[in-house]
Amino acid sequence: MSNEAKVAVITGASQGIGAELVKAYRHAGYRVVANSRHIGPATDVDIIHIPGDIADPVTADLIMREGVDRFGRIDTLVNNAGIFTAKPFTQFTLDDWNRNIATNLAGFFHISQRAVARMEQQGGGHIVQITTTLVDQPINGVPAVLASLTKGGLNAATRSLAIEYASRHVRVNAVAPGVIKTPMHPQETHAALAALHPIGRMGEISDIVDAVMFLEKSAFITGEILHVDGGQSAGHW
C-alpha cells in the first residue's frame, strides 16, 4: 500500500467528538487508526479500528504497530480519550482517582511516547490533546478537581513537549473545550449548561472538530492551548 497519504491516530474514537474527528480526517485525505475500548470492525479500508483500553501500554503498542504495518507512517495523534468526573472534592473515591489518572494521564503518556518516537524517525508530526477550559477558569458549582488536575497536566505537557521537540518538527497543541453538546448531557440539562458560557450556548461537536483541524493546518502553531469555550476562559461574567 502506498505511504503517500498521511495517517492520523485518534483515541476515544467510537462516538461523540472522536467519531467526528475520524470523519474529518478522512475527509481531509488522511488514513485513520481509531481506538476505543469498544469499537467494532471498520468498513473503510483506510480506517483501522483498534479496540482496547488506552491506559494499557499494550494497547498503545498495538495501535502503533498496526498503523505502521498497514499504512507505513503516523503523522498525527489526537489524544481525545478521556473521562470527566464532577463531584465535591471530599467525595472523590480512590476508584475515581485511579480511573482519571489511568485514562487521562497514563493513556496520554503511553501512546504519545510511542507516537513521538515514530514522528522523530519520519522527520515531523503533530499531537493534539483534548483538555478542558476548567483548568484555567474554574466555575462555581462545577466541582471538578480531578479534571483540572489531569487535564491541567496535559496542558503543561503540551507546552513542555512543544519546546522539547520543536527543532525536530513535531508540533504539540491542545484544544480546551467548554461544555459540548454530546449524548453524555441529557436534553433537560442543556439550558443550564448553556448558561455557563458567556456566548449563551453549549458548544457543538463540530466546534471542537473545526478547532483540531485548524491546528492541523497551522504549521506555525505549537505549544498552543486553544480555548473553544464560548468565552469562559476570558474571565468572570
N, C-alpha and C positions, 0 to 999 in steps of 0.2 A: 504494500500500500504506500502511496506517495506520502512523503513527510512535509509537503509544502504547506498544507493548511495548519493554522495554529490550533493549539489544544488548551482547553480550559478545564480545570478540576473544580467542581462545585460540591460543597458538603451541605448536608441538610436539604437535599435536592428533591425530596419526594412530594412536597407540597408548598404552598404559600410562596414566599419570596424566592426560595431555592428553585422551585419548579419553573417559575417565570424567568429566572436567570438562565436556566438551561435553554429555554426557548429563545431568549435574547441573544445568547452567544451563538446558537445555531444559526439564527437569522443573520448574524454578523459574519458567518462563514467558518466559525470555529467548530472543531470536533470537541466533544464533551465527555468527560468522565464524571458521572453523577453518583454521589454517595448519600446513603441514608440508612438508618437502622433497618427499615422495612421498605424495600423498593423492588418492584417486580422487574421482569426482563424488559430490555429496551426493544423497541420496534424499529428504530432508526439505526442503520448500520454505522452511522457516525456518532453514536452515543453508546457509551458503556455504562451499565448500571452495576455498582458495587455495593451490595448490602453489607452492613456491619457498623459497629459502634466506633465512631471516630476517636473516642478516648483510648481505644486499644491500638497500640503501635502495630499490631499485626494487620489491622485494617489499613493503616497508613501505608504499610509495605505493599499490600495488595493493590491499593489504588495506584501507586506509582508504578509498580511492575506491570499491571495490566495496561495502564495508559501508555507507557513507553513501548511495551511489546507490540501493542496493536497500532498505535498512532506515531510512534517514533520520537515524541517530544512532549514537554509540558511547558506551556508559555504563561499561563495564568492560573492562580489558585484563588478562589473565593471562599474564605472561611465564614460560611453562613450558618453552619450548625451551631446551635446554642440553646440554652434554656433560661427562662426568666422566672424567678420565684419572688413574689412580693408578699411579705408579711412583716409584722413588727420584729425588730432586731432580736428581742429576747425569746421569740417564739421559733426562731430557726432551729432546726434539729441537726444532728450530726449527719443524717442522711441528706438533708438539704445541702449542707456544706460539701459533702463528698460528691454529690451529683453535679453541683455547679462547678466545682474545681475540675472534675473529670471532663465534662463536656466543653466548658468554656475555655479552660486553660490547657489541660493536657491534650485535648483534641486539636487545639491550635498548634501546640508545640510539636507534636509528632509529625503531622502532615506538612507543616511549614518547614521544618528542618529538612525533610526529605526533598521538598519542592525547591528550596533554595539551593541545595546541593546540585540538583539537576539543572536549574537555571544557570548556575555558575558554569557548568560544563558547556551549555549552549551559548553562553555569551550574553544572557539577559533574561528578564521575565518580569512579572507583575504579581503582587499579592495584595488582596483586599480583605480586610476584616469587616464584619457587620457587628457594630458595638451598640451603644445606646447614648442618647443625649443626656440621660440622667447622671452620667459620670460628671458632666460639667455643670448641670443645672438640676439639682435635686428638687423635687416637688413635694410640698407639704401634703400629706395624705396618700402619698405613694411610697410606702416604706420598702426599699429595695436595696439594702446594703450589699447583699451578695452579688447583685447585678453590677453595682458600682465597683465593687472590689475586683470582680473577674473581668468585666468589660473595660474597666479602667486600666487593668493590667494589659489588655490588648492594645488600648490606645498608646500606652507607654512603650510597649514592644514595637508598635508600628513606627514610632518616631526613631527608636533606637536602631531598628533594622534598616530603616531608610538611610540613615547615616552610615551604618556599617557597610552596606552593600551598594551605595550609590556609585562608587567607582567601578563596580563590576556590573553595572547596568541592570540591576534588579531594583525595581521600584516597589515601594510598600506604602499602602494607603489604607484608610478606613472610612466607612460610612457610619454615622451615628444617627439613627432614626429617632423620631418621636414615636407616638403610638400609631401603629399601622393597622389598617383595617384588614385583618385576617380572620379565619374561622375561629381562632382562639378567643376572640372578643364577641360575645353574643350581641345580637342586634339591639337588645334593650339597654346595653351599656354604651352605645355609640354616642348618644347626646352628651353624657357626662365626660366621656373621653375626648370628644371634640373640643369641649370647653377647656381642656388642659393645654390647648395650643392657641397662641395669640392670633393666628390666622383664622381660627374658628372652625377648623375641621380636622378629622383624623387624616393621617397620611394614607395614600393608596400604595399597593404593592408596586405599581408602575413608577411611583416617585423614587423608590429605592433602586429599582432596576435601572431607571434612567441615570441615577447618580453613579452607580457602578460602571455603566457603560461610558459615561462621561470621563471618569477616571481612567478607564481602559484606553480611551483615545487620546488622553492628555499626557503626552510623553515628557513634558517638562514639570509634571507634578509628582512629588514624592514626599512622604512624611506628613501628608495632609489628613486631618480628621474632618471630613466633610459632614456638617450637621444638616440633616434633612428632617427638620422637626417643626415646621410651621412657626418658627420664631422662638421656640422655647429657650434656646441657648443664648438669645440676645439679652435676656435679663428678666426681671420680675414684671408682672403685668396684673 
